[in-house]
Structure formats: C-alpha cells, structure tokens
Amino acid sequence: MTASTPPAPPFRDPRLSFPKRVDDLLSRLTLDEKTAFLHQFAPAVERLGVAAFRTGQEALHGVAWMGPATVFPQAVGLGATWNEDLVRRVGEAVSREARAMRARDERVGLNVWSPTVNLLRHPLWGRNEEGYSEDPKLTSAIATAYTRGLRGGHPTYWRTAPVLKHWLAHNNETDRDTSSASVRPRVLNEYDLRAFRETVEAGAVAGVMPAYNLVNGRPNHVSPYLGRHLRAWTRDDLLVCSDAGAPSNLVDSEHYFATHEEATAAALRAGVDSFTDHGTDSSKIVARVRGALERGLVTEDDVDAAVRRQLSVRFRLGEFDPGQDPHAVTTAEDVAAAFDTPEHRALAQEAAEQAVVLLKNDGVLPLAPDTRVAVVGLLADECKLDWYSGTLIHRSTPLEGLYERFGAERVSFAEGVDRVRLRTADGTFLHVLPSDGAPDRAAGAEGALDPALLAGRTDLPPLTTDATGTELALVDWGEGLLTLRAPDGRYLSVAEDGFVRASADQPGGWIVQETFRLEPHGDGHLLRHTGTGGHVRVAADGVKVAAPDASSAGDAPEVFELVVTERGEDAVARAAAQADAVVVVAGNDPHINGRETEDRTTLRLPAHQERLLRAARAANPATVLALTSAYPYAVDAQALPAVLWTAHGGQAAGTALARVLAGDVSPAGRLPQTWYADDADLPGLLDYDVIGSRQTYLYFEGTPLFPFGHGLSYASFAYADLSARAEAGTVSVSFTVTNTGDVTADEVAQLYVRAEAPSVPRPRRELLAHRRLTLAPGATADVSFDVPASALAFWDVAHDRWRLEPGPYALLVGASCEDVRLSATVTLDGEPAAPRPVRERGLEAVVFDEQSGTEIVDLTRTAGDAVTPVAGRTGELLYRDCDFGAGVTGVTVSVAGEGSVEIALDGGAAPVVLSPDAPAPGPYAYGELRAALAAEGVHDLRIRLRGSLRLAHVGFSG
C-alpha cells in the first residue's frame, strides 16, 4: 500500500472565494510569521509552501530600475495626451513587460507603485514630472486608465497590482518629511481627495502609498483619512505601503512620537500594512512590531488586518493559483511575446507623438520637406531619462529624428556647450586620460532593487594635469550648477574613493555626482563638487575631491582659471545663420535642479539656454523653440514664431518630435497644467489653499502665458449645434466638431462648468469632461457627455457635507479653459443654503469660510483638527451665516497653548477676549474658556487668534 496524498489546504483551492482562502492561510500563520510579513520584504514560509514577497515595483512610465525595458513618455507627458485609451494601452504594455521581466528576474515585483496622482498644484514642485495634471478630474481619468491597463482585463486575476502615490496633499520636496500642508475642508474634499477617490472607486487600484509630509500637522503615515475616506470608497482590501524610510521619520525627523514602537503601532492602527524601511533588512521593523505587541500598543488583530490586506493582493495576482493565472509568463516564447515587442515600440512612438503640445505657431510649422534645418541646444542630441525610468533599449534624440526625416545633408547641429579648459595655479591644465580597454557600462543596466546604492566607476583612470589639458564641454543648468563632459562623451564624476574621473554616461543617481560649482576666489575659481561638498584639488596620484572640512596644506583646493575656447552661443549662431529654419531644443535634465528631493526656484529657463535662444533668434528669425522638460517654463513667446512643449518622451522622443515638426503628425497634446507668465504669479510653495490663494486654472485670476487645456493644431476646427439640458439628476451636453482644415488631425473637445450665482467662492471654470477625436478634413463628429448633477456640488463647510446649490450654471465648450467656442446655461434644482446651527452644535474651528494668517494643526495625534496663527502673525477666521436662534448669552472656547481669542459679531459690540490664565502643559492639553456673549438670529462671526494658541471648538449657551 502507498500513503495517500494529504488533501490540499483550503487556501490552495481555487474553487473557494479569495476572502475564505485568505482567512484560511491567515489562520495557519504564527504570530511571528505574520509579524515578518509587515516588512516590505516578506520572507517565505516554507512549511506552508508560501513564497517570499516584495511590495513595490516602480513603473511610472515603464518598468523602472530593473534593467532594459520599454520607456514611455513621463507621466506629465501622458497627462498631456488627454487620451485615456492610449494611456490604458500603455499600462497594459508596462504590466506585460513586468510579467515578462519577472520570468527572467524574480526581483521584479508585481505590486507596482504607480501611478502618481498628486495634483500638479505648483509648477516649481521638483516631482512635477510624476503627476498627470493640476486638475483632479483629468488626473483621475488618466490614472484610472493607467491602473486599468496595469490591472488587466481578467475579472479575477490581476496582471499587476497598482498602488497610488502619494497620499496626500504632497507638492513640495523642500522639507518634505517635516513640512505640513494646511488643507482646509473644502480643498481637502473638492481638490486633494478627489483624484484619489475617483480612481479608487473605478475598481482597478490595489492600494495607496502615504506621502512623506504632514497634513494639518499630522504625518500622512498615521492619518485618520486612510480609514475615514480611503477604505470607505471601496469594498476591496486596499494595501497601504509606506514610503521608503517614512516609518522611521515619525521619530527621527518629525519627532512626532517618542519611540519607534509607538510610531510603528500608530501607523499600523491607522492602516499602514507594509513598512518600507531599512532596505532589505526587516529586523528593525519586526523588532518594533514585537515591542509594540509586548507593550500592548497593538494587538494581534491589528497585525492580522494588515496581513489580510497583503494576502488579498497576492491572491489576486494569482500567486497561489499558478495553473489558473491567465497572465502567467513561463516560457521563453511567452517572454518574447510580452517584452520589447514591435507593438510596444510603436505604442511608445504613438504616445510620444500624442504628448507634443504646439503652444504657438505663426505659420513656420510644419517645416517643408526641403527645409535646411539647424537643430541646436543642450537637449538637441539627448534622450534624457529620469529617476523612475528603465534602461533604454532603443533611443531617439531630436537630432537623430530630424536626420531620419529630412536627411543628414539637410540638418546641421550645434549643441551650444561652452568649451573650456581649466588651468591650475602652476600653469598646467586638467587632463582626461584615455580609457582604452575599459568596457562601456551603463549605470543600472543590470537592474537594482535600490538604484540609490549603485556606486560610481573606479575602473577608469582619474584626471591628471599636463601642459595642454583636455577641452571640456561645460553646461550651466541654472543657478551656477555645472556639468563638465570629456570629448569621449563621458561626464566628470566622483566615486567613493574621491577621485575625479570622466566616467558617467549621464548625470544621475540619488545623489548626483556629476555636478560642480565654480566659486570666485581671488583671480580665479574654486571648483566645488556638489555631491560631496568638497573642493577639487590636484594631488600626486590624480585629481580628487578634498573632504569638506579639510584643513591641512595637502588638502588645499586648487584655484583654477577658466579658459573659454568657444562660447556656446557662437556655435549656435553659425549654425542658425546657414539654415532655413532653426529648432532650439531647450529644457531640463531630470536629475538636476528640479527632481525628487529638490524643488525649482524659478520658472525661467537657465541663463545658459536663454543665451542660446537669443543667439539663434538673432541669427535667424525662423526660430522654433522646442521645450523638452518635466515642467512648465516662463519664456518670451512673443519673440518667437513657434513654440512646442513635450515632456521627456521616452525612447521614441526624437522621432516623435521630428514627425510633428515635419507635419507627418498634427500636434494635439494639451497642457495638463497652467503655464504662468512670471514667478510673481505663483503662490508660496507650501501654500496648499488653492481657493484662498486663487491657484491653478480653477481660481487663478491673472493672465497665464498659456492656459490649462491649451494646444494648437495644423488643422482648424469648428464647434456647433450645442444642446444642453438638465433632468433626472443628469446634465446632458451635445455638440458637433468639424475639421475645417486640410489635414487629418486630432482635437480635444473640453467641457467646463461655472456656477453663475454661487454663495461661496467657486472655480472660474472647472473641467467636467473631455474627448480626444481624430477627424479627417471636412469630417464632423457628434460629441455628447452625460454628467451627474452631483459633479457640480461643493463641500458645504457649514454642514460638513456635499451640497448641490440651486441656480444657473454656465456650460462652456471649447479647445481650452480659455478658448470657449460654445456656451449654454442650465438651471439646476438643488438644496438652498442654510445657516450654521451654531446654537445647537457650536463651531469646529476648522470649518471657516475664510482665513488669513492661520494654519490647520492636529487636534490630537490620532484625529481631529485645530487652528493656530502662523508664527509671528495674527490669525483671522470668518464663519458666515451663524444661526444663534432665539438667542445665546455665553461662549465657550476649547484651546491649548498661550495667547488670546477675540470673538466678534458683524455689527455687534466690542469683541469678547478670552485668554488662558496659564500656558497649557502641551499642544494637546486643551482647556475651556468661558465669557458672556449675547447674540440672536443670524450673524457672521469673526475670530482673531494671537500667540501660539490652538483653537479647537467654539460653543454657545444660554
């Protein structure tokens, strides 16, 4: 006889529902095993046949960090397509490549940390490239399309499991782990939550990642909004993955908790399920969870809730049903059919073409086939990658694209770098030794779980000095931040041993080692390496960087004389003068001056690139500016006959730009965010009150350089036959769009709304719907939108809920938020405004209508909001239409801290002033102050706050 095979446990039975299988597996895990699952790198449980699992695989516009992959346009470029179908197909391609890459390298994860749905509220944000739009409706539409592509179309099994980043109100890199975004309830509900909510409700999201920053004084990793909002929007188990190092920040930089056990417990109770901290070393997180359990700060039920949500994702990914998983990639043929396919290459080009935005055109574009073109500028022969890119398999620069399209004999090139030599104090020059025999090696080509740990090359010889030296290509990327490149194309860089070598293919890395600053010193300059902070010196064994605090004579920095052999603008002017048309390709390097960890300081182009643009324009009036950048710029468009913008377009960027310039493709990208004309138009980077500060196209009252939704075409379009009606809770709009031009082209029809008689500040116009259409010459398309009337509601702070206001609403149809072609008005039934019932409920301090000089802070470490004056200022709060009913005789305020509260009624007597007798023992030690206050009927209430006082609540009695 032979022993019978034991039956498979229920969690292996695909006939059972996922929740039942998750419960069964969870019941078989020990507490120690479950605790170990809470780290990003969950270990295998061999006794149950459960494999190891990693949360997190970057896939913002292609599979990132894990070696060669198809590279699509940056996320902001995908947003500029305004094309959900295209973006869904990009998501499908990315998820197929993730599966194929995982078949070859098990380090590739299927829990993808993408997309980023932070709204592009402020164009100086360093991570502008990662978002889709400043508008929540457009952001959620594009994000939903991408997540649907990442998820796949199978009803049960997911190809990848997308996680939205970064929850919540996160638009600054400056002090990003210690700064707090003050977000009033209207902005929270109408703006910041909205992009997340509509994407989650669409059903293709596996989870979210909290952001590093604080919101209203409380770190996002312990935010009550994870439970109150996020998990209330869906019945699915959503996995919340911390950002890297953020759990430790709760103690180390934010000082929000005294111990890591308290911090970890608070994050776990708030809803964080997977802790990304200390790289692959899970021991610290596991020890903290165990310590929290021993201290009674969390229970096994808290651990179970987190593990259950993680297991739910793993089951959906088909991990426990290898025979049932329709997305499985197991053979070499499967890999070939899913990775770097002709379809993916064509899709990368299509996406890059659709992302190009024509901002201005006085008729110079498209270029005629026989045009002699000079392509100039620092990005003219570049195909730049960003931090969240894969390694290029294919590469197309603007120069290569124009060569291909117009022929090399008709295209000339001038990069516009300054060509320099660096003379030392003894009269010799810096010299780059040849690297004969050294292999070419692109950073990251082999893949890395954490590319921040990739080391610089030490197999190449350090720089030396000699009598003639080496001519270097110098670029000033703005604010004095320089790169220096050797004739062989390699950038000067510094590795861990401190030597300066020509060793990098491109600037890059978490800490960029390829940038320098020239600092005036006597009759020359010191050369400071920004990555280490040390000055460059010449030593017997080569050129190296001195330690920043070096003081010995042997470590003295070298004083260099900068000898310029050619100015970049001179080369540009020569090339421009000999051409029929000039294309100046300008923009940014995604690793320098505006990136993760670093915000920009200005909208202006760097001075070096301004010099090149002026030189080209002076030499040839037919100058086209092609901006290739991760964010908007403020440029003098009036002086130029044509301006285009595209985000860094991935592997097909150059081909796409050339085809648009030549007219093979009519441009139809649209701006996903406002392009402001000047830095003076911008709010403070940390001012998150889009309503009060009149930010984004929704509220901005100035004149933009280019408005939200703007983009021109080589065709023209006529809008007609508008019909609008409101019935049965739906606003229905229809119209026609006709191509009145001579070429087939795309048009993006946009529908906006404006409340005509609002009782509170409402958007000047707000996007309701859009559609990208392809029309042949003379063709007409019927366009219709059905919008729920609830989409026109606003958050009524007086009653803490959404309210559709009755009255007239203007419906605006056109080609941008400012280019309105048709309009109609509908009158909606709704709920009339009602005064605040303050006699019965009092006032939560945070539900103000208007404010100045205040910020919102945490009421307690776990929940609630309070309001306090900004340091050094007097805070003003206004609450409109407060109903005191038949009358009140007293007022009570709940406050903490020191200072005073002044309360006054419009048209009333002198203000009531209340002050604590003694300062509270801490920011959360609230006490009540009482005073007489007589009021009846409806009044506006004004409150003035002074000192460090925190106001939580105002109550009334009598």
KOLNUTI-375426 format. One record per residue (C-alpha): x, y negated, z negated. Coordinates in steps of 0.001 Angstrom, whole numbers, plus 500000, padded with zeros to 6 digits. Example, Ala and Ser with C-alpha at 12.3 -4.5 7.8 and 13.67 -1.06 7.14 Angstrom:
2
512300504500492200/513670501060492860/
END
This chain:
958
500000500000500000/501085496426500595/500286493492498369/497540491276499746/498399487695500679/497111485321497991/494419483020499242/495470479515500235/494606476887497612/491642474651498402/493843471676499259/495078473717502245/491561474415503510/490699472080506424/487024473004506110/486780471031502882/486436467282502728/489535465222502105/488311463980498695/487810467559497472/491208468585498753/492874465577497154/491217466394493836/492421469984494044/496015469055494794/495987466370492123/494815468898489558/497796471154490342/500435468462489847/502089467970486475/502276464525484918/505987464344485706/505336465240489340/502611462634489616/504806460020487997/507556460715490526/505054460088493338/504717456463492280/508070455509493777/508379454720497491/510418457891497976/508137460574496567/510005463860496103/508914467242497368/507011469623495108/508464472873496332/506353475152494155/503250473873495991/504881473519499387/504355469744499326/506968467848501306/508733464653500330/507012461482501481/508103457924502068/505804454930502163/506865452246504568/507997452117508167/508384448707509749/506508448483513054/505598444845513608/506111444841517389/507635448249517922/509203450816515624/511901448894513751/515235449758512144/515307453414513213/517293453040516411/516220452641520057/512518452000520660/510279450014522953/510426446367521837/507279444328522459/506873440560522002/506997439185518481/503711439206516599/503107435493517156/503541436221520868/500960438983520695/498688436474518977/499249434093521896/497760436639524308/494322436274522682/493747439762524094/492509442444521719/492500445201524325/496148444581525160/497175444467521510/495289447694520785/497233449384523583/500485448027522147/499525449514518773/498828452862520427/502230452828522132/504021451944518888/502272454703516955/503017457278519672/506688456335519566/506663456559515770/505400460115516023/507951460970518707/510814459414516765/509782461253513613/510001464540515509/513706463774516040/514428462000512760/512355462771509677/513424459462508151/510924457732510433/507778457177508407/504132457282509424/502879454886506751/503627451758508779/503958448380507086/502244446342509753/500631444076510819/501265440799509007/498003438909508601/499303435924506668/497861432863508352/500295430529510097/499204427585507983/502546425782508091/504828425877511161/508015425494509094/507457428855507396/510516430979508087/508444434059508924/506134432337511397/507143434966513974/505454437716511950/501912436327511919/499317436048514653/497624432697514177/496701429834511878/493048430792512367/491535433602510255/489100434717512964/491755435090515650/494176436681513169/491653439297512095/490677440041515707/494287440663516780/495162442516513559/492109444740513887/493076445601517453/496643446445516444/495585448587513477/493099450474515640/495905451253518038/498212452307515213/495498454479513669/494486456230516878/491023457152518021/490517460522516318/487623460424513820/489511462406511152/493255462273511621/495332459121511926/498391458789514157/499938456320511706/498583454649508571/498888450848508793/499383448634505749/498544444920505990/501125442377504786/501409440216502613/498597439835500095/498013436833499500/498431433130500473/502067433617501417/503621430974503689/506916429932502133/510335431501501828/511600428709499593/511454430115496037/509199432803497428/509399435073494385/508807432304491809/506580429741493534/502832429714493009/500282428921495701/497457426859494238/494415428159496096/491004426697495272/487967428992495596/486821427590498934/490251428019500508/490587431470498966/487298432733500384/486994430791503615/490637430996504657/493164433275502954/490973436281502112/489060436170505359/491736437555507683/492334440480505329/488647441118504766/487518441344508376/490440443614509253/489840445932506291/486113446085506988/486861447205510552/488000450543509099/491488451095510527/493577449968507557/495262452337505114/496306449716502596/497986446395501859/501286445104500539/501189442326497940/503414439321498611/506359438161496519/504760434881495490/502278433999492788/498751432760493459/497228430420490911/500059431118488510/499787434919488623/502070437263490619/500320438943493540/501540442305492276/499270442018489232/496442440213491000/492860440992489947/491876440256493553/493141443716494527/490216445207492669/487677442400492846/487991441799496574/490177444256498492/488761447504497173/485211446151497234/485354445769501025/485579449459501879/484822452919500541/488146454203501845/491016454812499448/493405451941500154/497069452421499327/498755449356497803/502535449399498369/504691446880496568/507113444715498473/510776445605498069/512091444702494641/508888442894493654/508112445128490630/511444444146489071/510840440486489936/507933440459487470/510560440424484729/513865439449486308/512984436297488268/509370435477487420/509711436206483684/506011436963483655/506465439964481355/508996440617478641/509782444214479601/509750446312482731/507454448825481074/504845446094480542/505286444796484083/505034448230485697/501971449057483627/500265445786484589/500966446348488283/499684449914488108/496485448843486334/495979446007488817/496083448506491673/499660448949492916/500046452607493927/503562452832495341/506554450991493893/509238449896496371/512213449189494135/515900450133493849/516063451644497328/516015455436497349/516730455641493603/513412456441491926/514839456959488444/514242453418487176/510602453252488250/509937456742486910/511529455801483585/509426452639483388/506200454527484036/507123457126481432/507922454370478965/504579452720479685/502804456019479110/504612456579475816/503699453084474629/500063453512475609/500220450729478175/498804453048480839/497076456406480803/497344459500482937/494082458389484564/495869455247485799/498599457414487303/496019459741488853/494198456849490525/497396455715492251/498469459199493297/494982459967494601/495150456990496930/498581458028498197/497444461605498795/494382460355500654/496655458679503193/498827461774503531/495809463965504232/494557461512506859/497968461687508544/497489465423508999/500401466394506763/498522469315505219/496888470464508477/499738470883510970/497631473151513122/494742470703513240/496638467426513695/495887466140517227/498776463673517019/501488466213516219/504693465912518255/506655469149518024/508473469832521302/510987468002523484/508265467698526099/505980466034523533/508727463556522669/509393462712526324/505685462140526882/505443459661523995/508754457772523852/510064455074526216/507640456147528903/507087454245532173/503697453284530760/505291451780527651/507805449828529746/505004448472531927/502999447598528831/505960445717527326/506174443650530510/502416443069530630/502433441887527001/505378439575527630/503646438082530686/500374437554528858/502167435842525957/503592432994528088/501831429678527434/502016426896530011/501886423741527906/502322421126530634/502613421167534428/502757418135536694/502978420334539779/506576421523539654/505368425046538876/505146427605540320/508547427465541975/508601428020545722/510273431251546929/513221429386548494/513922427198545439/517524426877544320/517219427287540558/519660426330537843/518897428201534660/520657426602531713/520584426588527946/521677428574524933/518972431221525450/519156431406529238/521064434690529170/519802436049525868/517237438649524841/517045437981521124/515821440439518507/514506439612515057/514762441308511676/511802443600512403/512883444780515874/514016448138517078/517199448565519101/516781447641522759/516693450448525304/516041448003528130/516953444333528235/515924441435530438/517129437859529984/515714434808531803/518862434661533923/518546438337534878/514849437904535598/515487434923537894/518342436754539652/515962439617540321/513135437378541502/514959434684543536/518245436390544365/521609435750542765/522634433463545627/519840431010544732/520371430991540969/523144429173539130/523810429317535403/525300427161532655/524948428274529071/525724424883527569/528002426009524764/530796423714523627/534129425304524482/536648424701521738/539971425696520233/540757425475516528/544231424054515820/545816424762512447/547914422353510417/551164423848511799/550078423292515404/549079426848516263/545582427905517299/543191430635516192/543683433630518444/541432436610519127/543448439774519726/542191442155522420/540078445037521205/541363447577523701/540171451065522927/537644450026520286/534248451571521014/531183449464521669/528792449861518788/525516448019518459/524514447374514868/521549449531513891/521685451766516955/521835454825514733/518905453691512599/518829452790508937/516224453016506212/517563449692504955/519473447734507618/520422445197504960/523006447756503863/524712448049507251/528342446985506948/530333444864509366/533023446374511568/536543446780510228/537928448810513143/538791445694515166/541866443506514611/541472440301512555/542060436928514144/545611435622514112/547246432407515354/549513431670518292/550723428761520408/547827428703522896/544947430263520984/541626431501522273/538878429329523673/535709429917521667/532090429218522560/530607427029519828/526873426621519279/525339424341516668/521975425916515822/520910422910513767/521876421265510506/525528421999511187/525149425789511244/527520427130513877/528347430355515679/531680430976517380/531957433530520171/535039435044521766/535468435341525556/534537439041525431/531088438094524104/531639439118520501/530830436718517683/533243435840514919/532100437692511814/533320438596508348/533213442139506983/533500443313503395/537299443120503466/537121439352504038/538891439237507410/537520437197510304/537082439283513451/535384438939516806/533209441934516075/529452441247516262/527269441648519335/524798439118517912/524267437190514699/522181439299512364/521818441142509112/520063440362505863/522927438002505039/524162436690508353/527949436995508556/528347435184511887/527625431573510910/530017428834509816/530062425142508955/532673422542509878/533168420280506862/535073416978507319/538309416992505352/540920414284505813/541776414073509510/540331417489510233/537752420029509107/537452422944506755/535667425941508226/533247427418505695/531799430883506207/528152430644505143/527659434324504401/530260434366501626/530505430659500889/534298430788501252/536591428728503468/538626430243506275/542366430438505668/545330431747507618/547322434499505897/550295436588506939/548087439604507639/545433437709509543/542698435097509304/540407435672506344/537916434007504045/539038432825500640/536885433540497629/534514430605496987/536214429870493651/539777430466494888/542260428039493321/545763429453493959/548006427873496587/547987431084498593/544215430886498898/544159427284500108/541771426812503020/543112425870506419/542466422363507741/541524422656511399/541455420195514245/538549420861516600/539851420587520175/536969420425522645/537871421651526117/534361421279527572/531100419827526325/528066421956526992/526096419081528476/528776418534531138/528409422098532418/524618421790532341/524678418511534275/526879420012537025/524581422987537494/521434420866537375/522655418380539972/523184421112542572/519753422753542184/516253422046543473/514823422746540017/516244423329536560/514911425677533909/516215424787530451/515734427774528144/515823426492524574/514650427764521219/515908429636518189/517961432603517176/515582434562514937/518340435206512390/519387431560511949/517560428532510487/514042429865510045/513706433540509129/512799435713506187/514318434085503055/514746430715504817/512187428111505886/512869425492508531/513291421874507512/512097420193510728/510059420687513877/512762419101516015/514959421024518419/518551421263517184/520655418320518349/522868420562520500/519856421685522524/518473418151522722/521807417135524319/521489419869526928/517885418970527718/518746415295528170/521676416155530417/519559418403532635/516773415846532889/519197413040533745/520804415118536480/517588416490537971/514046415171537411/512593418583538339/513452419989534932/511282422669533329/511610423288529594/511040426938528700/510899427235524930/511600430724523626/511015430630519919/509404432131516884/507601428901516019/506430425529517376/508709422609518128/508093418871518379/509536417880521767/509197414852524034/506897416483526561/506064413202528301/509560413029529790/509267416472531384/507226417636534387/506632421122532938/506878422841529566/506286426515528712/506470428424525455/506827432074524704/507765433895521559/510785436149521818/509247438517524302/510981441786523657/512697443964526224/510874442520529254/511060438855528238/513242437682531119/511321439481533829/508047438149532471/509252434539532340/510663434739535877/507414436135537256/505445433321535635/507857430665536929/507590432133540434/503791432310540369/503614436095540589/501598435840537384/499425432878536480/500123431994532834/497195432440530477/498657432605526990/497040430244524499/498559428615521446/497677430526518293/498559427550516098/498662423771516262/501807422160517647/502259418973515647/503913415934517189/506076414994514236/507290416161510847/505223413336509325/502062415192510374/502881418155508162/501653418757504618/504041419892501936/505265423424502479/503816424517499118/500500422695499573/498047425516500282/494911423367500133/494039423357503824/490795421490503067/492084418759500795/495265418201502804/493487418436506175/495674421239507528/495515423348510699/493235422624513632/490294423230511322/490836419988509413/493744418070510983/492586414566511951/495681413368513789/496694413859517410/498636417078517951/501377417484520504/499413420486521791/496186421717520172/495179425156518962/493957427309521854/495750425194524476/497274426730527581/497224425861531265/496930427964534411/497896427870538080/494169428093538776/491282425883537654/488057426982536005/484551425572535853/482204426221532932/478429426038533454/474972427365532569/475249427088528799/472426428642526830/472281428687523038/469629429870520635/469344430938517025/466869433601515958/466649436586513641/469873435690511858/471938435598515073/473335432736517118/473412433739520793/475503431797523299/475937432457527022/477604430586529871/479469431180533105/483116430709534021/484171430347537665/487675430423539094/487748427326541289/491439427742542154/493361429579544830/494947432402542833/493729435240540679/494194434201537085/493101434783533515/491078432301531494/490471432431527755/486959431170527056/486600429903523490/483527429233521361/483724426834518420/481210425550515900/480895422343513914/478372421642511172/476786418310512121/475398417249508748/477432419076506098/477079418356502415/480744419221501816/483879418858503975/483666421416506785/486015422159509673/486129419686512555/485581422779514655/486009426455513918/486601429372516268/483654431767516394/484558433965519352/486749434174522443/487202436308525522/490079436684527974/488797437052531539/490510437935534824/488928436178537805/489746436203541500/489418432920543415/485755431980543637/484656434700541221/482222433961538387/481889435795535089/478938435755532741/480107435379529157/477902435906526133/478510436003522400/476192437062519591/477422435659516297/475765436417512966/474492433210511408/476280434229508223/479568433466510017/478620429790509721/478287429899505936/480700428319503479/481712429150499931/479473427149497606/481606426456494533/478577425123492691/477070428607492647/480108430840493301/478777432476496475/478382432121500211/475666429758501410/474398429015504908/473477425377504947/470341424456506917/470596421880509667/472156421223513071/475303422963514293/477184421986517437/478329424898519600/481377423937521666/482587425970524629/485867425331526369/489509426097527037/490934424976523690/489727423474520435/490045420029522052/489243420867525698/485486421246525295/483615421781528556/480077422522527335/478164421854524139/474767422519522651/473148422140519266/471153424722517358/469309424141514120/469592426863511536/467406427724508638/469387428193505503/469476427609501809/469314423947500776/471890422618498363/471018422906494702/472702421047491852/475048422819489485/473147424197486458/475781422936484041/473433422664481094/472975426433481114/476310427641482477/478779424875481921/481648424450484384/484593426667485162/487404424183485639/488472425726488942/485158425144490764/485815421484491517/484704419778494707/487713417502494981/491011417141493168/494241415218493138/497391415803491146/496383419231489816/497286422850490340/495477426052489500/497155428361486996/496379431679485351/493842431705482535/495371434902481174/497949437313482548/495203439620483818/492307437469485052/490778434044485379/491895430570486412/492577427290484671/493562423849485968/496517421752484850/498092418483486009/501083418708488324/504163417900486240/504570414158485832/501171413287487265/497645412633486056/495165415157487357/491746414162488708/488832416564489174/485424415817490682/482338418001490269/479370416797492316/475683417095491509/475831418407487955/472342419004486596/472048418193482897/468312418891482923/466295417247480200/469495416161478541/472627417149476636/474242415482473667/477606417189473388/480516418503475399/482969421306474615/486218421940476500/488364425047476356/492008424022476614/495545425143475907/498724423108475680/499278419430474957/497673416335476422/494213414909476834/490951415451478708/488864412467479788/485288413159480881/483101410565482573/479803410477484425/479473408391487558/477657405277486493/477926406312482859/479534404820479793/483234404847478949/484895408240479276/484969410732476455/488566411514475474/489500414798473810/492975415856472629/494193418825470595/495394417947467123/498447420120467600/500014421874470609/498894425439471220/501422428188470444/501484429324474066/499961428764477519/497214431297476860/496266430145473366/493006428394474166/491003426412471685/487783424434471875/487445420667471501/484063419013470976/482719415497471355/479460413678471815/478279413168475396/474782412032476344/473529412863479839/470352413875481603/469388414521485187/471899414950487999/475293413211487981/478753413573489411/481240414472486705/484844413284486716/487597414743484591/491082413353484113/493858415562482750/497100414337481210/500130416109479830/500663419856480075/497072420670479194/495341423666480780/491603423258481200/489614426478481461/485959425585480894/483624422712480121/480370423422478266/477423421276477269/474993421457474361/472012419705472876/
END
